[in-house]
Amino acid sequence: MRERQVDRLVRMLREPDDWRRYQAAKGLGTLVRRHPELAGPAVIEALIAELAGPHFLVRWAAVTSLGHAAADADPSTRHAVVEALVPLLDDPTPLVRARAMLTIGRIDPAPARDLLLARLGGRRPQARAAEALGGMRTDDPTVIAALCAVLADSQAGGAATLSLARMDSSAAVRPLLLHPSNQVRANSLRVLILVEAPGYVELCADALADPSVEVRIRAVAGLAAGARWDLLDAAAADHDRVRLAVADALVRTDDAGALLRRLMADPVGSVRHAARWAWTARLERAPVEHLRAAVADDSPLSRAVAARSLARMGDRTDVDRLRALLDDPDEQVRWEALRALPVLVSRLRLRTAGLRRWLAGPITRLAGHAPERRIREAAKNALASLSISDRHGVYGVRGAPNAERNPHAVHAVDDRGRTG
């Protein structure tokens, strides 16, 4: 059955339609990847013939499939496939060139190393060559030195950094922290962080005094990776981009609350936004006791996030807290409370007539008299979600509900969700 599929796909490769040849080449790659025993000489020869095809997608699919077909082939077959792929290193399509580099490195690392090093050391170092060398996972000093030499390149530097992180390159990279190029120092520090080299936290702490903003940003990431939040205070008074990196890093921790509050009042909007995002993430994963305390926090953001989170984590005692937030002076807090109350009531199945009467007063008032349009809309949605009807004018916008007129009739919700 599978042999017939292979024969049919090989015949499709001879058809004039480019799309059908692309599908055939891709299908052969899928088959031989799942069933390596199907990768016979006929399949490899048919795919090699498509490397000279006019359409770049057909060439790309043929290169990809050859990578699967020749993976377990004998050395002579792998050598022949590599020789067929070498001309594609100069293909006019970048996608095909990149795939050819990666496939050569996967099929036969020995000859591929010299080919990729030649591409890496050309007039314009290529990022795909650096990536392919990293995929070989070799500790060859020649390869490590070649990758270190292109860390300053704007195109290949990032790929070289990731490739060096896959090798035992700490000893070769560490001296580059004193390189005159800002890009080299930044990429070298990133390599040491990724491999968690001994003493990388201390190196990051020293790098906070580097004259380059890029290096200081990398240092912030390294200190965050090492959970050294106590060393970020100096960075929080640094350049705008460094402060932004600090705010982004603080999303991972529940510590450094004072530092995060300081960044929430930063004069730069992007820093404030990142700090608020980190504060929100911090509260959303906090225990419910912290959320209840945050309901009375001085920060409107804390109260808003607490209201949102209590909807999915609170119990019946939190209905009273959310109802109190309906009178909050901050619009966002009121909006979050209006959205949270129906969710909490529905989740706890507290749909009793007494509870609806107790909640109807402040929600109805907001639905009719709130100056903000979105508060009025949220209040109307809350009334509908709580199944509070206005057919008889009991909870009408013009008149206050009975429970609102008589405050002595309103009591806390009991264990069964009823009001007194």
N, C-alpha and C positions, 0 to 999 in steps of 0.2 A: 504493500500500500504506500509506504513512504517512498520507496524507490520510484514508483509511478509518479508521485508528486514531484520528486527531483527531476525526472525526465521531462515532465510537463513544463516546469519552470525553466529548465535549460532551453527548451524549444521556444519559450516566450522571449528569451533573451535575443533571439534572432529576428523578432518581429520589428517592423519599422516604427511602430508607435513608441515614443519616448516614455510615456506614462506606464505602459505595460512592461517595458523593459525595467523601469525603476521598481515596479512592484515585484517583478520576478527576481531581481537582484536582492531586494530586501527580504523576500520570502525565502530565498536560499540561505541567507544569513541566519534567519530564525530557525530553519530546519537543522542546519549543521551545528548551531549553538546548542540545541536541545538534544540532538543525536549526532555526536561527532563522527560516528562510524559512516555517516553518509557523505562525508567530505572527501570524495574520491578525486582522481585526476581530472575527470570530465567536468566536475563542478568548478575546480580551481582554474582550469583552462578557459572555461566559459566566462568566469568572472574577470580573469586577466584580460580577455579580449574586450571587455566593456570599459576598461580603464582609458581607452582612447575614444570613447563615445563622445558625441557632440554636446550632449546635455549634461550640465554639472550635477544634477540630481542623480543621474544614472551612474556617473563616476563616483559620487560620494557613496551611494549604496553599494557599489561593487567593492570599494575600498573597505567599507565597514564589514561586509560579508567575508572578504578575504581574511580579515583579522580573526574571525571565528573559524573559518575553514582551515587555516594554516596553523592554528594554535597548537594542535597535537600532531602535526605532520612530521615527516622525517626531515633531517637537517638540509638535505639537498632541495626538497620542496620549499622549505622556509626561505632558503637562500634565493631560490628562483622568484618567489613572491616578493621578497625585499627588492630585488633588482628591478622587478616590474613596477614597484611603487616609487622608486627613486625619482623618475621623471615627474611624478605628480607633486614633488616638493616645489616645483616651479609652476604649478597649475595657475591659470589666471584667476581662479575662484578661491578666495581665502578659506572657505569652508572645506574645500577638497584638500588644500594644502595642510590645514590643521589636522584633518582626519588621517592623512597619509603619514604625518609625523607620529601621531599617537599609535597608529597601527604598526609602523615599522618598529617602534620601541617595544610593542607588545609581542610581536612575532619572534624577533631575534635580537636580543639586546646587544650582542657582541658587535656586529657590523653597524647596528643602529647608533651606537654611542658615537662613533666617529662622524657619522652623517649629521647627527643632531648637534654635535659640538661645532661642526663646520657652519651649520646654520646659525648657531648661537653666537659665534664669533665673527659674523659678517659685519658689513657696514651698518646694517640695521638689525640688531638682535630681535629674534622673533619669540613672542611669548609662548607660542605653541611648542616650540623646541624646548624651552625651559620646562614647560609642563610635562612634555614627554620624557625628559630626563628624570624628572621627579617620579614619574610612574615606574621607572626602572628600579627605583629603590636601591640604588647602589651607593656604596661608601667610597667609591673611587676618588682619590684626592684630586685627580685631574678634572673630574666632573664638578666636584665641589668648588674648586678654584674658578672654573669657567662660570659657574652660576654666581659666585660672589662678585665676579668682574662685571656682571650686568645688573647688579642691584640698583645702580643709579639710573638705569634706563626707564623712561616713562612708560614704555609698553611692556617690556619683559621683566621689569623689576618685581612686580607683584607676583607673577608666576614663579620667578626664581626664588622669591621668599618662601612660598608654599612648598616648592620642591626641596629647598634646603631643610625645611622643617620635617621632611620625611627621611632625612639622612642623619648620620652622626656628624653634624657639622658645627657643633657648639664651639669647638676649639678654633676652627677656622673663622667663625663669624665674630667671636668676642672682640678681637683686635679692631674690627671695623667700627666699633662704637666711637673710636677716635678719628674716624675718617673725616676729611674736610667737607664732604658732600652731605647735605641735610638728608637727602633721600636715602643714601647708603646707611646713615646712622639710624634713621627711622625703620628701614626694612630689617637691619641687623637686630635691632631691639625686638622687633616683632618675631623674628625667628627664635630668639632666646626665650621669649614668652611662650610661643607655641610648643616648644620642646620642653618647657619647664626646666631650663638649665639651672644647675645649682647657683644660688645667689641672684636669681633674676629679679627678685623683689627689691633687693638692695640696689641693683643696677637701675631699676625703674625709679626708685627714690632719688638717686643721683641725677637721673635724666630729667627730673622736673626743673632742674636749673639749666637745661640745655638752651642755647639761643634760638633753636628752631621750634616753631609752633608744632610742626608735624611730629617731631621727636617727643615733645611734651604730651601730645595727645596719645601717642603710643605708650608712654609711661603711665598715663592714667589707666589705660586698658590693662596694663600689666599689674598695677596695684589692685585693680578690681578683681583680676583673675586670682591674685594671691590673697584676696579678702583683707587687704590692709587699708581699711576705710579711714583709719586714724591719720594716714599720711596724705589724705586728699585735701586737707584744709588749705594748704598753700596753693594748690591748683585751683581752688574755688575763687581765688582773687586774681587769677591769671587772665590771659587773653579770652575774648568771647568764645572762640572755638574750643579752647581748653575747658572753660566752664561748662560749655554744652556737653563735652565728653564726660565731665564729672556727673552731670545730671543724668545722662544716659546710663552711666555705670551704676548709679545708686538705685536703679530699678531692681537690682538683684538682691538687695539686702534690706533687712529690717533695722539695721543700725544707722548711725549718722543722721538721726532725725533733725538735729539742730542745723546741720549743714544743709540738708534738703530744704528746710524752711527758709534758710537764708537765700538759697537759689530761687525759691518761689517768688521772692521779691526782687529778683535781678532786673536791672534796667533794660536788658535785651530780651525781646519777646520770645525768641526761639529758646533761650535758656529757661525762661519762666515756663514755657509750654512743656519742655522736657522734664523739668522738675515737678510740675503738676502731674504729669503722666506717671512719673516714678512714685509720687506720693499716693496717687490713686491705686497703682498696682500694689503698693505696700499695704494700704488699708484693705483692699479686696481679699488679700490672703491672710489678714489678721484674724485672731480669735474673736468670737462674737462679743466677749467682754470688752475688748478694745473698741469694737464698733459702737457699743452702747455708750462708752465714755466719749467717743468722738461726736456723738449727737450734741453734746454741750461744748464742743471745742470752739475756740475763737475763730478758727479758719472756716469760712463758708465752704471751701472745697472739702474739708474733712466731714462737715455735716452732710453735704450732698452725697459723698461716696458712702458714708455710713447708712444713709437712708436707702440707697440703691442696694447695698449689700445685705441689709437687714431683711429685705424682701425675700431673699433666698436662704438666709441663715437664721433669722429671728424666730421667736416663739410668740405666744399670745400676749405676753407681757410687753412686747415691742409695738403692739398696735397703738398703745397710749403714746409711746415716744414718737411714732410717725405722725400721729394726729397733732401732737404739739408742734411739729415742724411745719404744719400747714400755715402757721402764723409767723414763720421765720421772716426776717427782713430781707433775706436774699432770694432773688427770683429763682435761681437754679436749685436752691434747697427746697423751695416749695414745689417746684416742678418734679423733682425726684421723689418727694414724699407722695405727691398725687399719683405718680406711676407705681410707687412701691406698695401703697396700701392695698389696692385690689389684688396684687400678686400675693401678698402675705396672707390676706383673708382667704383667698381661694386655695392657697397651698395648705393652710391649716384647717380648711373647711369650717370656717367660723360664720357661715351665712345664717345668722339669726336675725329676727326682726328687731330685737333690742339693739344689736350692734349696728344695724343699718341706720336706725334712728339716731344713734349716738354719733355716727360718722357723717350723717347727712347734712348737719348744720354747717360746719366749716367748709365742706366741699361745695355745697350749694351756694354759699356766699361767694366763694371764689369763682364759681361758674357764672355768676351774674354780675359781680362787681369788681373783679380783679382788673387792674388797668392793662396788664399784659395779655396779649391775645393768646399766646401759647399756654398761659396758665388757665385761661378760660376753657380752651379746648381740652387740656388735660383734665380739668375738673369735670367737664361733661363726659369725657370718656370714663373717668372713675365712677361717676354716678351710674353710667350704663353697665359697667363691669360689676358693680356691687348690687345691681338689680334694684336700684332705688327709683321708684316710679313717681311721676308727678301728675297722674291722671286726675286726682281730686284736689290738687293745689296744696297738699299738705307740705311738700318740700319745694314749693315754688320759689322762684328767684325773688319775687316781690315780698313774700312773707317768710318769716323764720319758722323752722320746724318747732313742734311742741317741745322736744327735748332741749332745743336751744333756748326757748323762752324760760324753761324751768331748769336751772342748773342743778337743782337738788335731785332731779330725776336721772342724772348722768353719773355713773359710777364706773369703776374699772372693770375690765372684762374678767369674768371668772374662769375657772378651769374648763368649763364647757363652752366658752365663747359667748356667754350671755351677759347682759348688763342689768344692773339693778334698777 
